[in-house]
Amino acid sequence: MVIDDRTKTELEAAAFRRLVEHLRERTDVQNIDLMNLAGFCRNCLSNWLKDAADASGTKLTKDESREAIYGMPYETWKSKYQHEASPAQLEAMKKAHPEH
């Protein structure tokens, strides 16, 4: 299958928007669980978005990139949905990502 660059970009953008929407709906899934299972989390996505903005010369703050991913200010999301990590979650994170 041959897809032109513009269509490819549009499809990738649509898939990204759907992923972000899915993560906004799944507030029961904690970032630490995403990191332990997939090696990335909502914060990673917001960092990647900011990196892309920086690379293109687009002004985007860390807070703005997080709000773009979380759908609300990060501190609001944390207070509403983030739970204290369990010892098991912390141990899994330590094993999977010792540098974090």
Secondary structure, DSSP 8 states (H G I E B T S, - for coil): ----HHHHHHHHHHHHHHHHHHHHH-TTS-HHHHHHHHS--HHHHHHHHHHHHHHHT----HHHHHHHHHSS-HHHHHHHH-----HHHHHHHHHH-TT-
